[in-house]
Amino acid sequence: MATATRKVHAAHAVPEAASLEFRIYRDNGGRYNWEIVDDGGESLVHSSSFASRDDAVRAARHVYEGACSARFELDVPKERQTVAA
């Protein structure tokens, strides 16, 4: 007996990947940070501060190189959730 197959269409088209950029900057206190900005210049994420530019660059590169292997987890298990202070 043959069974009918059903085609499922996505409700929304998947947008193209945004063009992102890592930027290293020095804050008013003289410490260094990195941030990721989108193609419109909006900051999406920024780091904690580092004592040297080299330390900030190393941390940014670590995030950049590890991002491809990161799991995309939308539902965080309860034991891993944190409470904002």
BANU-139528 format. One record per residue: residue number from 1; chain; x, y, z of N, C-alpha, C in turn. Coordinates in Angstrom, 2 decimals. Atoms other than C-alpha are relative to their C-alpha. Example, Ala and Ser with C-alpha at 12.3 -4.5 7.8 and 13.67 -1.06 7.14 Angstrom:
<sites>
<site><i>1</i><ch>A</ch><n_u>0.89</n_u><n_v>-1.19</n_v><n_w>0.00</n_w><ca_u>12.30</ca_u><ca_v>-4.50</ca_v><ca_w>7.80</ca_w><c_u>0.90</c_u><c_v>1.20</c_v><c_w>0.00</c_w></site>
<site><i>2</i><ch>A</ch><n_u>-0.82</n_u><n_v>-1.19</n_v><n_w>-0.06</n_w><ca_u>13.67</ca_u><ca_v>-1.06</ca_v><ca_w>7.14</ca_w><c_u>-0.77</c_u><c_v>1.09</c_v><c_w>0.73</c_w></site>
</sites>
This chain:
<sites>
<site><i>1</i><ch>A</ch><n_u>0.84</n_u><n_v>-1.15</n_v><n_w>0.00</n_w><ca_u>0.00</ca_u><ca_v>0.00</ca_v><ca_w>0.00</ca_w><c_u>0.91</c_u><c_v>1.24</c_v><c_w>0.00</c_w></site>
<site><i>2</i><ch>A</ch><n_u>-0.78</n_u><n_v>-1.23</n_v><n_w>0.10</n_w><ca_u>1.37</ca_u><ca_v>3.40</ca_v><ca_w>-0.94</ca_w><c_u>-0.50</c_u><c_v>1.01</c_v><c_w>1.02</c_w></site>
<site><i>3</i><ch>A</ch><n_u>0.40</n_u><n_v>-1.07</n_v><n_w>-0.93</n_w><ca_u>1.38</ca_u><ca_v>6.22</ca_v><ca_w>1.54</ca_w><c_u>0.35</c_u><c_v>1.34</c_v><c_w>-0.63</c_w></site>
<site><i>4</i><ch>A</ch><n_u>-0.23</n_u><n_v>-1.33</n_v><n_w>0.54</n_w><ca_u>1.14</ca_u><ca_v>9.85</ca_v><ca_w>0.63</ca_w><c_u>1.06</c_u><c_v>0.71</c_v><c_w>0.83</c_w></site>
<site><i>5</i><ch>A</ch><n_u>-0.98</n_u><n_v>-0.80</n_v><n_w>-0.73</n_w><ca_u>4.02</ca_u><ca_v>12.10</ca_v><ca_w>1.53</ca_w><c_u>-0.48</c_u><c_v>1.44</c_v><c_w>0.02</c_w></site>
<site><i>6</i><ch>A</ch><n_u>0.44</n_u><n_v>-1.37</n_v><n_w>-0.16</n_w><ca_u>3.43</ca_u><ca_v>15.58</ca_v><ca_w>2.76</ca_w><c_u>1.22</c_u><c_v>0.92</c_v><c_w>-0.04</c_w></site>
<site><i>7</i><ch>A</ch><n_u>-1.09</n_u><n_v>-0.97</n_v><n_w>0.06</n_w><ca_u>5.67</ca_u><ca_v>18.48</ca_v><ca_w>1.82</ca_w><c_u>-0.24</c_u><c_v>1.07</c_v><c_w>1.05</c_w></site>
<site><i>8</i><ch>A</ch><n_u>0.09</n_u><n_v>-1.04</n_v><n_w>-1.01</n_w><ca_u>6.37</ca_u><ca_v>20.91</ca_v><ca_w>4.59</ca_w><c_u>0.80</c_u><c_v>1.20</c_v><c_w>-0.49</c_w></site>
<site><i>9</i><ch>A</ch><n_u>-0.66</n_u><n_v>-1.23</n_v><n_w>0.43</n_w><ca_u>7.19</ca_u><ca_v>24.48</ca_v><ca_w>3.65</ca_w><c_u>0.27</c_u><c_v>0.86</c_v><c_w>1.22</c_w></site>
<site><i>10</i><ch>A</ch><n_u>-0.35</n_u><n_v>-0.91</n_v><n_w>-1.11</n_w><ca_u>8.96</ca_u><ca_v>26.85</ca_v><ca_w>5.97</ca_w><c_u>-0.92</c_u><c_v>1.21</c_v><c_w>-0.04</c_w></site>
<site><i>11</i><ch>A</ch><n_u>0.88</n_u><n_v>-1.15</n_v><n_w>-0.09</n_w><ca_u>6.72</ca_u><ca_v>29.62</ca_v><ca_w>7.20</ca_w><c_u>0.74</c_u><c_v>1.28</c_v><c_w>-0.34</c_w></site>
<site><i>12</i><ch>A</ch><n_u>-0.80</n_u><n_v>-1.21</n_v><n_w>0.25</n_w><ca_u>9.53</ca_u><ca_v>32.16</ca_v><ca_w>6.93</ca_w><c_u>1.28</c_u><c_v>-0.40</c_v><c_w>-0.71</c_w></site>
<site><i>13</i><ch>A</ch><n_u>-1.27</n_u><n_v>0.24</n_v><n_w>0.67</n_w><ca_u>12.49</ca_u><ca_v>32.37</ca_v><ca_w>4.65</ca_w><c_u>1.13</c_u><c_v>0.26</c_v><c_w>0.99</c_w></site>
<site><i>14</i><ch>A</ch><n_u>-1.16</n_u><n_v>-0.19</n_v><n_w>-0.86</n_w><ca_u>15.82</ca_u><ca_v>32.04</ca_v><ca_w>6.39</ca_w><c_u>0.80</c_u><c_v>1.18</c_v><c_w>-0.55</c_w></site>
<site><i>15</i><ch>A</ch><n_u>-0.75</n_u><n_v>-1.15</n_v><n_w>0.50</n_w><ca_u>17.62</ca_u><ca_v>35.39</ca_v><ca_w>6.17</ca_w><c_u>1.46</c_u><c_v>-0.35</c_v><c_w>-0.23</c_w></site>
<site><i>16</i><ch>A</ch><n_u>-1.43</n_u><n_v>0.20</n_v><n_w>0.21</n_w><ca_u>21.14</ca_u><ca_v>35.60</ca_v><ca_w>4.87</ca_w><c_u>0.74</c_u><c_v>0.32</c_v><c_w>1.28</c_w></site>
<site><i>17</i><ch>A</ch><n_u>-0.81</n_u><n_v>-0.27</n_v><n_w>-1.19</n_w><ca_u>23.81</ca_u><ca_v>35.57</ca_v><ca_w>7.51</ca_w><c_u>0.45</c_u><c_v>1.46</c_v><c_w>-0.03</c_w></site>
<site><i>18</i><ch>A</ch><n_u>-0.42</n_u><n_v>-1.39</n_v><n_w>-0.11</n_w><ca_u>24.58</ca_u><ca_v>39.05</ca_v><ca_w>8.73</ca_w><c_u>1.52</c_u><c_v>0.08</c_v><c_w>-0.08</c_w></site>
<site><i>19</i><ch>A</ch><n_u>-1.43</n_u><n_v>-0.25</n_v><n_w>0.02</n_w><ca_u>28.00</ca_u><ca_v>40.49</ca_v><ca_w>8.15</ca_w><c_u>0.38</c_u><c_v>0.54</c_v><c_w>1.37</c_w></site>
<site><i>20</i><ch>A</ch><n_u>-0.38</n_u><n_v>-0.39</n_v><n_w>-1.36</n_w><ca_u>29.57</ca_u><ca_v>40.68</ca_v><ca_w>11.61</ca_w><c_u>1.49</c_u><c_v>0.34</c_v><c_w>0.04</c_w></site>
<site><i>21</i><ch>A</ch><n_u>-1.39</n_u><n_v>-0.43</n_v><n_w>-0.13</n_w><ca_u>32.80</ca_u><ca_v>42.28</ca_v><ca_w>12.73</ca_w><c_u>0.39</c_u><c_v>0.06</c_v><c_w>1.48</c_w></site>
<site><i>22</i><ch>A</ch><n_u>-0.57</n_u><n_v>-0.16</n_v><n_w>-1.33</n_w><ca_u>34.95</ca_u><ca_v>42.00</ca_v><ca_w>15.84</ca_w><c_u>0.73</c_u><c_v>1.33</c_v><c_w>0.03</c_w></site>
<site><i>23</i><ch>A</ch><n_u>-0.72</n_u><n_v>-1.25</n_v><n_w>-0.19</n_w><ca_u>36.22</ca_u><ca_v>45.33</ca_v><ca_w>17.13</ca_w><c_u>0.62</c_u><c_v>0.01</c_v><c_w>1.39</c_w></site>
<site><i>24</i><ch>A</ch><n_u>-0.71</n_u><n_v>-0.16</n_v><n_w>-1.26</n_w><ca_u>38.78</ca_u><ca_v>45.99</ca_v><ca_w>19.85</ca_w><c_u>0.01</c_u><c_v>1.50</c_v><c_w>0.30</c_w></site>
<site><i>25</i><ch>A</ch><n_u>-0.03</n_u><n_v>-1.42</n_v><n_w>-0.34</n_w><ca_u>38.51</ca_u><ca_v>49.29</ca_v><ca_w>21.71</ca_w><c_u>0.49</c_u><c_v>0.20</c_v><c_w>1.43</c_w></site>
<site><i>26</i><ch>A</ch><n_u>-0.48</n_u><n_v>-0.38</n_v><n_w>-1.33</n_w><ca_u>39.92</ca_u><ca_v>51.07</ca_v><ca_w>24.73</ca_w><c_u>-1.07</c_u><c_v>0.87</c_v><c_w>0.65</c_w></site>
<site><i>27</i><ch>A</ch><n_u>1.05</n_u><n_v>-0.78</n_v><n_w>-0.68</n_w><ca_u>37.40</ca_u><ca_v>52.37</ca_v><ca_w>27.27</ca_w><c_u>0.59</c_u><c_v>1.20</c_v><c_w>0.73</c_w></site>
<site><i>28</i><ch>A</ch><n_u>-0.44</n_u><n_v>-1.22</n_v><n_w>-0.68</n_w><ca_u>37.57</ca_u><ca_v>55.59</ca_v><ca_w>29.28</ca_w><c_u>0.93</c_u><c_v>-0.28</c_v><c_w>1.18</c_w></site>
<site><i>29</i><ch>A</ch><n_u>-0.86</n_u><n_v>0.38</n_v><n_w>-1.12</n_w><ca_u>39.28</ca_u><ca_v>53.73</ca_v><ca_w>32.14</ca_w><c_u>1.35</c_u><c_v>-0.55</c_v><c_w>-0.43</c_w></site>
<site><i>30</i><ch>A</ch><n_u>-1.28</n_u><n_v>0.48</n_v><n_w>0.51</n_w><ca_u>42.15</ca_u><ca_v>52.65</ca_v><ca_w>29.88</ca_w><c_u>0.07</c_u><c_v>-1.50</c_v><c_w>-0.18</c_w></site>
<site><i>31</i><ch>A</ch><n_u>0.03</n_u><n_v>1.46</n_v><n_w>0.18</n_w><ca_u>41.09</ca_u><ca_v>48.99</ca_v><ca_w>29.73</ca_w><c_u>-0.53</c_u><c_v>-0.32</c_v><c_w>-1.39</c_w></site>
<site><i>32</i><ch>A</ch><n_u>0.36</n_u><n_v>0.41</n_v><n_w>1.36</n_w><ca_u>40.47</ca_u><ca_v>47.05</ca_v><ca_w>26.51</ca_w><c_u>-1.18</c_u><c_v>-0.96</c_v><c_w>0.03</c_w></site>
<site><i>33</i><ch>A</ch><n_u>1.18</n_u><n_v>0.85</n_v><n_w>0.17</n_w><ca_u>37.30</ca_u><ca_v>45.33</ca_v><ca_w>25.33</ca_w><c_u>-0.10</c_u><c_v>-0.42</c_v><c_w>-1.45</c_w></site>
<site><i>34</i><ch>A</ch><n_u>0.36</n_u><n_v>0.32</n_v><n_w>1.37</n_w><ca_u>36.09</ca_u><ca_v>43.56</ca_v><ca_w>22.25</ca_w><c_u>-1.52</c_u><c_v>-0.02</c_v><c_w>-0.08</c_w></site>
<site><i>35</i><ch>A</ch><n_u>1.43</n_u><n_v>0.08</n_v><n_w>0.24</n_w><ca_u>32.64</ca_u><ca_v>43.67</ca_v><ca_w>20.73</ca_w><c_u>-0.22</c_u><c_v>-0.56</c_v><c_w>-1.39</c_w></site>
<site><i>36</i><ch>A</ch><n_u>0.41</n_u><n_v>0.44</n_v><n_w>1.32</n_w><ca_u>30.83</ca_u><ca_v>42.14</ca_v><ca_w>17.81</ca_w><c_u>-1.10</c_u><c_v>0.95</c_v><c_w>-0.45</c_w></site>
<site><i>37</i><ch>A</ch><n_u>0.98</n_u><n_v>-0.93</n_v><n_w>0.53</n_w><ca_u>28.93</ca_u><ca_v>44.59</ca_v><ca_w>15.64</ca_w><c_u>-0.56</c_u><c_v>-0.55</c_v><c_w>-1.31</c_w></site>
<site><i>38</i><ch>A</ch><n_u>0.60</n_u><n_v>0.43</n_v><n_w>1.26</n_w><ca_u>26.51</ca_u><ca_v>43.97</ca_v><ca_w>12.79</ca_w><c_u>0.36</c_u><c_v>0.99</c_v><c_w>-1.10</c_w></site>
<site><i>39</i><ch>A</ch><n_u>-0.37</n_u><n_v>-0.84</n_v><n_w>1.13</n_w><ca_u>26.76</ca_u><ca_v>45.52</ca_v><ca_w>9.34</ca_w><c_u>-0.57</c_u><c_v>1.42</c_v><c_w>0.10</c_w></site>
<site><i>40</i><ch>A</ch><n_u>0.52</n_u><n_v>-1.34</n_v><n_w>-0.23</n_w><ca_u>24.73</ca_u><ca_v>48.50</ca_v><ca_w>10.59</ca_w><c_u>0.74</c_u><c_v>0.73</c_v><c_w>1.11</c_w></site>
<site><i>41</i><ch>A</ch><n_u>-0.79</n_u><n_v>-0.62</n_v><n_w>-1.05</n_w><ca_u>27.28</ca_u><ca_v>49.21</ca_v><ca_w>13.33</ca_w><c_u>-0.56</c_u><c_v>-0.20</c_v><c_w>1.40</c_w></site>
<site><i>42</i><ch>A</ch><n_u>0.61</n_u><n_v>0.23</n_v><n_w>-1.31</n_w><ca_u>25.02</ca_u><ca_v>48.02</ca_v><ca_w>16.17</ca_w><c_u>0.78</c_u><c_v>-1.06</c_v><c_w>0.77</c_w></site>
<site><i>43</i><ch>A</ch><n_u>-0.71</n_u><n_v>0.94</n_v><n_w>-0.84</n_w><ca_u>26.84</ca_u><ca_v>46.30</ca_v><ca_w>19.03</ca_w><c_u>-0.94</c_u><c_v>-1.13</c_v><c_w>0.41</c_w></site>
<site><i>44</i><ch>A</ch><n_u>0.81</n_u><n_v>1.17</n_v><n_w>-0.34</n_w><ca_u>25.48</ca_u><ca_v>42.77</ca_v><ca_w>19.49</ca_w><c_u>0.45</c_u><c_v>-0.63</c_v><c_w>1.31</c_w></site>
<site><i>45</i><ch>A</ch><n_u>-0.55</n_u><n_v>0.57</n_v><n_w>-1.23</n_w><ca_u>27.77</ca_u><ca_v>41.62</ca_v><ca_w>22.28</ca_w><c_u>1.33</c_u><c_v>0.69</c_v><c_w>0.28</c_w></site>
<site><i>46</i><ch>A</ch><n_u>-1.30</n_u><n_v>-0.57</n_v><n_w>-0.36</n_w><ca_u>30.69</ca_u><ca_v>43.03</ca_v><ca_w>24.20</ca_w><c_u>0.58</c_u><c_v>-0.80</c_v><c_w>1.16</c_w></site>
<site><i>47</i><ch>A</ch><n_u>-0.72</n_u><n_v>0.79</n_v><n_w>-0.99</n_w><ca_u>33.29</ca_u><ca_v>41.50</ca_v><ca_w>26.44</ca_w><c_u>0.11</c_u><c_v>0.73</c_v><c_w>1.32</c_w></site>
<site><i>48</i><ch>A</ch><n_u>-0.47</n_u><n_v>-0.66</n_v><n_w>-1.23</n_w><ca_u>34.40</ca_u><ca_v>42.16</ca_v><ca_w>29.95</ca_w><c_u>1.29</c_u><c_v>0.73</c_v><c_w>-0.39</c_w></site>
<site><i>49</i><ch>A</ch><n_u>-1.19</n_u><n_v>-0.77</n_v><n_w>0.34</n_w><ca_u>37.48</ca_u><ca_v>44.38</ca_v><ca_w>30.14</ca_w><c_u>1.28</c_u><c_v>-0.79</c_v><c_w>0.26</c_w></site>
<site><i>50</i><ch>A</ch><n_u>-1.31</n_u><n_v>0.64</n_v><n_w>-0.09</n_w><ca_u>41.11</ca_u><ca_v>43.33</ca_v><ca_w>29.77</ca_w><c_u>1.05</c_u><c_v>1.06</c_v><c_w>0.24</c_w></site>
<site><i>51</i><ch>A</ch><n_u>-1.06</n_u><n_v>-0.94</n_v><n_w>-0.34</n_w><ca_u>44.29</ca_u><ca_v>44.96</ca_v><ca_w>31.04</ca_w><c_u>0.80</c_u><c_v>0.43</c_v><c_w>-1.23</c_w></site>
<site><i>52</i><ch>A</ch><n_u>-0.80</n_u><n_v>-0.34</n_v><n_w>1.18</n_w><ca_u>46.01</ca_u><ca_v>44.86</ca_v><ca_w>27.64</ca_w><c_u>-0.78</c_u><c_v>-0.27</c_v><c_w>-1.28</c_w></site>
<site><i>53</i><ch>A</ch><n_u>0.61</n_u><n_v>0.22</n_v><n_w>1.31</n_w><ca_u>45.05</ca_u><ca_v>45.04</ca_v><ca_w>23.99</ca_w><c_u>0.24</c_u><c_v>-1.44</c_v><c_w>-0.45</c_w></site>
<site><i>54</i><ch>A</ch><n_u>-0.33</n_u><n_v>1.38</n_v><n_w>0.40</n_w><ca_u>46.81</ca_u><ca_v>41.71</ca_v><ca_w>23.40</ca_w><c_u>-0.94</c_u><c_v>-1.00</c_v><c_w>0.67</c_w></site>
<site><i>55</i><ch>A</ch><n_u>0.93</n_u><n_v>0.90</n_v><n_w>-0.69</n_w><ca_u>44.63</ca_u><ca_v>40.02</ca_v><ca_w>26.04</ca_w><c_u>-1.39</c_u><c_v>0.06</c_v><c_w>-0.62</c_w></site>
<site><i>56</i><ch>A</ch><n_u>1.31</n_u><n_v>-0.16</n_v><n_w>0.64</n_w><ca_u>41.48</ca_u><ca_v>41.45</ca_v><ca_w>24.42</ca_w><c_u>-0.02</c_u><c_v>-0.67</c_v><c_w>-1.36</c_w></site>
<site><i>57</i><ch>A</ch><n_u>-0.10</n_u><n_v>0.63</n_v><n_w>1.32</n_w><ca_u>42.62</ca_u><ca_v>40.30</ca_v><ca_w>20.98</ca_w><c_u>-0.02</c_u><c_v>-1.52</c_v><c_w>0.14</c_w></site>
<site><i>58</i><ch>A</ch><n_u>-0.03</n_u><n_v>1.46</n_v><n_w>-0.22</n_w><ca_u>43.39</ca_u><ca_v>36.79</ca_v><ca_w>22.29</ca_w><c_u>-1.40</c_u><c_v>-0.53</c_v><c_w>0.34</c_w></site>
<site><i>59</i><ch>A</ch><n_u>1.34</n_u><n_v>0.43</n_v><n_w>-0.40</n_w><ca_u>39.94</ca_u><ca_v>36.53</ca_v><ca_w>23.90</ca_w><c_u>-0.96</c_u><c_v>0.06</c_v><c_w>-1.18</c_w></site>
<site><i>60</i><ch>A</ch><n_u>0.88</n_u><n_v>-0.12</n_v><n_w>1.18</n_w><ca_u>38.17</ca_u><ca_v>37.79</ca_v><ca_w>20.76</ca_w><c_u>0.29</c_u><c_v>-1.11</c_v><c_w>-1.00</c_w></site>
<site><i>61</i><ch>A</ch><n_u>-0.37</n_u><n_v>1.07</n_v><n_w>0.94</n_w><ca_u>40.11</ca_u><ca_v>35.33</ca_v><ca_w>18.60</ca_w><c_u>-0.49</c_u><c_v>-1.36</c_v><c_w>0.50</c_w></site>
<site><i>62</i><ch>A</ch><n_u>0.49</n_u><n_v>1.26</n_v><n_w>-0.59</n_w><ca_u>39.20</ca_u><ca_v>32.49</ca_v><ca_w>20.98</ca_w><c_u>-1.50</c_u><c_v>-0.17</c_v><c_w>-0.28</c_w></site>
<site><i>63</i><ch>A</ch><n_u>1.45</n_u><n_v>0.05</n_v><n_w>0.28</n_w><ca_u>35.49</ca_u><ca_v>33.34</ca_v><ca_w>20.61</ca_w><c_u>-0.23</c_u><c_v>-0.22</c_v><c_w>-1.49</c_w></site>
<site><i>64</i><ch>A</ch><n_u>0.15</n_u><n_v>0.12</n_v><n_w>1.45</n_w><ca_u>35.82</ca_u><ca_v>33.74</ca_v><ca_w>16.83</ca_w><c_u>0.28</c_u><c_v>-1.42</c_v><c_w>-0.47</c_w></site>
<site><i>65</i><ch>A</ch><n_u>-0.39</n_u><n_v>1.35</n_v><n_w>0.44</n_w><ca_u>37.59</ca_u><ca_v>30.40</ca_v><ca_w>16.37</ca_w><c_u>-0.90</c_u><c_v>-1.08</c_v><c_w>0.57</c_w></site>
<site><i>66</i><ch>A</ch><n_u>0.86</n_u><n_v>1.01</n_v><n_w>-0.61</n_w><ca_u>35.27</ca_u><ca_v>28.54</ca_v><ca_w>18.72</ca_w><c_u>-1.46</c_u><c_v>0.09</c_v><c_w>-0.41</c_w></site>
<site><i>67</i><ch>A</ch><n_u>1.41</n_u><n_v>-0.21</n_v><n_w>0.32</n_w><ca_u>32.01</ca_u><ca_v>29.93</ca_v><ca_w>17.36</ca_w><c_u>-0.57</c_u><c_v>-1.06</c_v><c_w>-0.95</c_w></site>
<site><i>68</i><ch>A</ch><n_u>0.48</n_u><n_v>0.99</n_v><n_w>0.97</n_w><ca_u>31.76</ca_u><ca_v>27.41</ca_v><ca_w>14.51</ca_w><c_u>-0.39</c_u><c_v>-1.33</c_v><c_w>0.66</c_w></site>
<site><i>69</i><ch>A</ch><n_u>0.29</n_u><n_v>1.28</n_v><n_w>-0.65</n_w><ca_u>31.71</ca_u><ca_v>24.48</ca_v><ca_w>16.92</ca_w><c_u>-0.96</c_u><c_v>0.16</c_v><c_w>1.18</c_w></site>
<site><i>70</i><ch>A</ch><n_u>0.90</n_u><n_v>-0.23</n_v><n_w>-1.13</n_w><ca_u>29.39</ca_u><ca_v>26.09</ca_v><ca_w>19.49</ca_w><c_u>-1.37</c_u><c_v>-0.61</c_v><c_w>-0.28</c_w></site>
<site><i>71</i><ch>A</ch><n_u>1.37</n_u><n_v>0.51</n_v><n_w>0.12</n_w><ca_u>26.06</ca_u><ca_v>24.40</ca_v><ca_w>20.14</ca_w><c_u>-0.96</c_u><c_v>1.17</c_v><c_w>0.04</c_w></site>
<site><i>72</i><ch>A</ch><n_u>1.04</n_u><n_v>-1.03</n_v><n_w>-0.01</n_w><ca_u>22.99</ca_u><ca_v>26.51</ca_v><ca_w>19.44</ca_w><c_u>-1.13</c_u><c_v>-0.56</c_v><c_w>0.84</c_w></site>
<site><i>73</i><ch>A</ch><n_u>0.93</n_u><n_v>0.56</n_v><n_w>-0.97</n_w><ca_u>20.85</ca_u><ca_v>25.82</ca_v><ca_w>22.50</ca_w><c_u>-1.00</c_u><c_v>1.07</c_v><c_w>0.42</c_w></site>
<site><i>74</i><ch>A</ch><n_u>1.01</n_u><n_v>-1.00</n_v><n_w>-0.33</n_w><ca_u>17.60</ca_u><ca_v>27.76</ca_v><ca_w>22.80</ca_w><c_u>-0.62</c_u><c_v>-0.24</c_v><c_w>1.37</c_w></site>
<site><i>75</i><ch>A</ch><n_u>0.60</n_u><n_v>0.34</n_v><n_w>-1.29</n_w><ca_u>16.22</ca_u><ca_v>25.95</ca_v><ca_w>25.83</ca_w><c_u>1.11</c_u><c_v>-0.41</c_v><c_w>0.96</c_w></site>
<site><i>76</i><ch>A</ch><n_u>-1.08</n_u><n_v>0.26</n_v><n_w>-0.95</n_w><ca_u>18.76</ca_u><ca_v>26.17</ca_v><ca_w>28.63</ca_w><c_u>-0.55</c_u><c_v>-0.81</c_v><c_w>1.17</c_w></site>
<site><i>77</i><ch>A</ch><n_u>0.45</n_u><n_v>0.77</n_v><n_w>-1.15</n_w><ca_u>18.41</ca_u><ca_v>23.46</ca_v><ca_w>31.29</ca_w><c_u>-0.04</c_u><c_v>0.86</c_v><c_w>1.26</c_w></site>
<site><i>78</i><ch>A</ch><n_u>0.21</n_u><n_v>-0.82</n_v><n_w>-1.19</n_w><ca_u>17.21</ca_u><ca_v>24.87</ca_v><ca_w>34.59</ca_w><c_u>1.26</c_u><c_v>0.13</c_v><c_w>0.85</c_w></site>
<site><i>79</i><ch>A</ch><n_u>-1.19</n_u><n_v>-0.07</n_v><n_w>-0.85</n_w><ca_u>20.45</ca_u><ca_v>24.02</ca_v><ca_w>36.40</ca_w><c_u>1.08</c_u><c_v>0.90</c_v><c_w>-0.58</c_w></site>
<site><i>80</i><ch>A</ch><n_u>-1.00</n_u><n_v>-0.88</n_v><n_w>0.60</n_w><ca_u>22.42</ca_u><ca_v>26.19</ca_v><ca_w>33.96</ca_w><c_u>-0.47</c_u><c_v>1.44</c_v><c_w>-0.09</c_w></site>
<site><i>81</i><ch>A</ch><n_u>0.51</n_u><n_v>-1.36</n_v><n_w>0.07</n_w><ca_u>20.21</ca_u><ca_v>29.28</ca_v><ca_w>34.17</ca_w><c_u>0.61</c_u><c_v>0.84</c_v><c_w>1.11</c_w></site>
<site><i>82</i><ch>A</ch><n_u>-0.55</n_u><n_v>-0.92</n_v><n_w>-0.98</n_w><ca_u>21.60</ca_u><ca_v>32.29</ca_v><ca_w>35.95</ca_w><c_u>-1.00</c_u><c_v>1.10</c_v><c_w>0.26</c_w></site>
<site><i>83</i><ch>A</ch><n_u>0.88</n_u><n_v>-1.09</n_v><n_w>-0.39</n_w><ca_u>19.86</ca_u><ca_v>35.09</ca_v><ca_w>37.75</ca_w><c_u>0.77</c_u><c_v>1.30</c_v><c_w>-0.11</c_w></site>
<site><i>84</i><ch>A</ch><n_u>-0.65</n_u><n_v>-1.30</n_v><n_w>0.15</n_w><ca_u>20.72</ca_u><ca_v>38.65</ca_v><ca_w>36.79</ca_w><c_u>0.02</c_u><c_v>0.71</c_v><c_w>1.35</c_w></site>
<site><i>85</i><ch>A</ch><n_u>-0.14</n_u><n_v>-0.71</n_v><n_w>-1.27</n_w><ca_u>21.99</ca_u><ca_v>40.69</ca_v><ca_w>39.72</ca_w><c_u>-0.53</c_u><c_v>1.40</c_v><c_w>-0.11</c_w></site>
</sites>
